[in-house]
Amino acid sequence: MRDVELASNQIARRFESEEFAIPPSRLSDIETKGIIPSIFRLYSFAAIYRREYRELLSFYGLELDGISADISFGHPQKSHLSEALSNVTQVRIPTKLDPGFSLQKTTDLGRAIEQWGIVPMSYLAQFADDRYTYGYIGSEDFTMYPILPPGSFVQVDETKNKVGEGIWRSEYERPIYFVEMRDGYTCCWCSTKRDSIVLQPHPLSPVPVRVLKYPQEAEVLGQVVGIAMRLGDWQHPDFQPTPKARSALNADAPGQPGKEA
């Protein structure tokens, strides 16, 4: 106990904070009375006993690799780049699939997966690709609603950071870009005109068209190439469609005049 006290005092002096010091009385309380150490003393324990900080957290039931199960409970208002999973060291993935599984057919993956396993993230490094970054669509960002609802995660190809021009047969063919502005991020269609960039929302979105100086006020980080979203379990209480969007939604609703129910 004396050795722990002396070592922790040296750590406290290096950080110029007594929060890292562990006197014998406190060490005794932690060992015998179930007192939970502070994050600073936990750091000192990890250094003194030469143990991984994550391992000490696991003694108290905190597994950082399981944080992916909890990030959906928060609903950030602003769209942003997501780094919540950057420190995850292990991931639970399917390690054995039904031999009859086919990528060509729509499948119930729950039944197709025969075995799950914990795999260190370092083993997945061979699949890493620096081209991609990941973004989260904030709960108040309705720019690409309804095809890209708030709460969605997007995969962004950073190599495709030039706005493309062309003729698209549908809204699903037109490239969606992840854009950084002075006041945050957004996903939208884009077009450039000389030194300006037009941030075009979906026609049913309540968000107006924005024209910003390019690249001084807006930078295209890349093109959205993948989307992960949940359907039917989010609702924004303050959202009201624009008159144009409301008329379009009513026109498509069954049972409206001029429409077959």
N, C-alpha and C positions, 0 to 999 in steps of 0.2 A: 504493500500500500504506500509505503514511503517512496519507493521507486516511481510509482505512478504519479505521486504528488510532485516530485522533483522534475520529472519529464514534462508534466503538464504545465508547470510554472515556466519552463523554458519556452514552450509553445506560446503561452500567454504573453510572455515578454516579446516574442517575435511579432505577434499580431497587435501588441500594445492593447490588450484587452484581458481583463480578469475573467471574462466569460469562459475562456478555455481552460482555466485552472480547475483542478479536481482535488480538493482537500480530502484527507482520510475520512472525515465524518460523512461527506457527501458520497464518497465511494462506498462506504458501508451501507448507507441508505439505499443506494442503487442496487447493491447486491442482496440485501436482506429484507428491504421493505417495499420493493417493487417501484421505487421512485424512477420516473422516466427522465433520462438525461436530456439536457438541451441540445440543440443541433451543434453548438460549439463544443460542448464536452464530448459529444458523440464523435466529432472530428478528432479530438485529442485521443479518445480511445482507439480509433481506427489507426492513428499514427503510432501510438505507443505499442499496441498489440500487433501491429502490422497486419491488419485485417481489412478487407474491402469494405468501404463505407456502406455499400448496398447490403452486404451480409449483416452488418449491425442493424440496419433498418428492418431486415427480415425478422430479427429477433422480436420485433414489436408488431409483426403482422403486416409490414409495408413492403410490397413487392413492386418495384418501379416498372418491371417489365409488364405488369398488368394494367398500367395506366391507360392503355387504349380502351379498356372497358368502361372508363369513367369520363373520358373527354367529351362524350356526347351529352353529358348532363349540363355542361355550360353552354350558353348561347351568346357568344360575342356578337355585338351589334355591327361591327365593322368587318369587312372582308380583309383578309390578311394572309401572309405566308405562314404556313404551319410548321413549327419545329417541335411540337409536343412529343413526337416519337423519336427524335434524333438520338436520344441516349438509351433507347431500348436495346438490350444486349441479346435477348432471346425472344423468339416468337413461336407461337403454337400454330403449326400449319399441317395440312393433310400430308401424310407420308405414304399412304397406300390408297389407291382408288380402285373402284370396281373395274374389272377388266373390260366390261361392256361400255364403259364411259366413252362418249364421243363428243368432240367439240362441235360437230356439225348439228347436233340435236339439242333442243332445249331440255335441260335436265334438272331434277331435284338433287342439288349437290349434297344435301343432308343424307340422302340415301346412297349417293355415289361414293362418299368418303367412307372407306372401311377402317381407317386407322388415323389417329391424330398423334403428333409427336412434338416435343420441344426441341427446337433447332437453334443453336447459337447464331446470332446475326452475322458473325464473322464468316460462317459457312456460306452465307448468301452473297458475299462480296462479289462473287463472280458474275452475279446478275446486276450489279450496280451500274448505273449509267448516269454520268454527271450532267447529261443534257436535261434531266428532269428535275423540277422542283414541284412543290405541292402547296396548294392554296385552299383556303376555307371561305365560303361565301357567307358573309355576316347575316345575322337575323334581320337586319334592317336594309339589306341590299337586294332590292327587287329589280335590278337593272335587266337581267335576262329572264325574269319570271314570265311565263310559267315553265319554259323548257329547262331552266337552271334555277331551281328554287333555293331560297335561303337555307343554310344548313348543309349544303352540298360540299364535298371535297373535290378538288379538280387537280388533275395531273397536267403540268405545263412543260412543253418542250421548249427549252430556252434557245435552241438553235433556230427556231422559227420565230424570230423577233422582228421580222420585217412585215409590214402590212401588205397583204396581197390584194390585188385588184382582179376582178373577173365577174363573170355572170354565173349565178348559181340558180339551179332549178328549184330549190326549196331552202327554207331557213336552216334546215339541218345540214346542208352542204356548206353554207357560208362559215368561214373560220371564225371562231370565238377567241379573243385574246385576253390575256391577263395583264392588266395595265396598272402601273404604279403612278399615282398622282401626288401632289404636294400634301393632300389631306388624307391619303390612304390608298386603298387598292379597289379595283372593281374588275368584273368580267363583262365584256361587251363585244359587239361588232365594231370594226374600225374602218375608217377610210382617211386618207391623207390628202390635203390640198395645200401645196406649197409648204409654208412653215406652220401649218395648223393640222391638228388631228381631230377628227369627228368621232366622238364616242356615242355609238348608236345603240340604244336599248331595244328590247323586244317591243313590237307594236302594242302588246297588251300590258306592258309595264307602265306604272305610274311615274317612272323616272324620265325626266326630259332629256333631250339630246344635249350633249355638252361639246363645245368647241374650245379646244385649248391649244396653246402654243406648243409646237413640237420641235425638238424634244425638251424644251425648257420646263414645261408644266406637266408633261405626261410622257412616260417611258413604257414602251411595250416590252414586258419581260419575256413573253413567249406566247405560243398558241396552245390553247386547251386541247389536249389529245385524249384525255380520259376523265370520266366523271364517276363519282360514287355518291349516291343520294338515297335518302329514305323518303317514302311516299306515304301521304295520308296521316302523318303523326305530328305535323307542325301547323301552327295557326298564329298569324300575327294579328292581335286584336285591333290595331290601329290602321290596318291596311284597308284602303278603299280604292277600287278600280277607277281609273279615269272614265269619263263619259264614253269615250271611244271604246275602251276595253269593256265597259259594262254592256254597251249595245252589241258588241261582237259576241260576248258570252251569252247574252239573252237570245241572240239570233241562233246560236248553236244548241240552246237548251231544248229538250223535248217538250212538246205540249204547247209551244208558243204559236201565236197566230201565223198561219202560213206554213207551219211545219207539221209534219206528221208525228204524232205521239208515238 
